Amino acid sequence: MYVCVCQGVTTRQISATIAKGATTFKALRDELGVGTCCGKCCRDVHSQLNRECSDAGGCACAQKR
């Protein structure tokens, strides 16, 4: 599913980037460009990041926004 329509970023791309070590929203923004245009995706990106970090036993990204 597309999360960031402006940059054409999907949930799978976000998951893959998190799996490669992106543990903050800033890292996802820098790598994928999410949240750099209209900003409507920011809430969903944060939610996915927090969910995947908590599923992985918790990491620093769960506390950073």
N, C-alpha and C positions, 0 to 999 in steps of 0.2 A: 504494500500500500504506500502511496506517496504521502510523505509527511511535509516536505518542503516543495511546494509546487513551483516556486520561483526558480529554484536551483535543480529541480527534478530529482530530489533525494528520497529514497525509499526507506522503509523500516529495516529492510535487509541490509542496506548500505550502512545504516547507523549501527546495526548489530555487529557487522563485520569490523567497523572502525573501532567500536568498543572492545571487541575481542582482540584487536591488534594493539590495544593499550590506551586508547583515548578514555580518560577517566574524568574529564570535565566538559562542561558545555563549550568552553573556549576551545578546547582541543577539537571537538566536533565541528565547531564553526570554522576553525582554521583549516581543517582537513576537507570538509565537505561543503562549506559555504552556507550552512543552515543559519537562519536568523540574520542574514546580512542584507536582505531586501525589505520585504514588508513586515517581517517579524511575527506573522500569524502562526508560524510553526513552533515558536520558542517553547510554549507550554507543553506541546506534545513531545518535543525533543527532550526537554527536562524530565518529563514523566517516563519516557522510555529509558533514559539514562539511569534514573533512580531505580526503576523496576529491575533492569538488568543487573545493576550493581547489588541490589538487595538479594536477587536470586543467586548471585555468585558469592553469597556469604557476607556481603557488605564490603564496601571499599570507600576510599576517600571521596569519590564522586557523589555518593549518596548525601554527603553533608554540604557539598559545594553547589552553588547555583549561580 
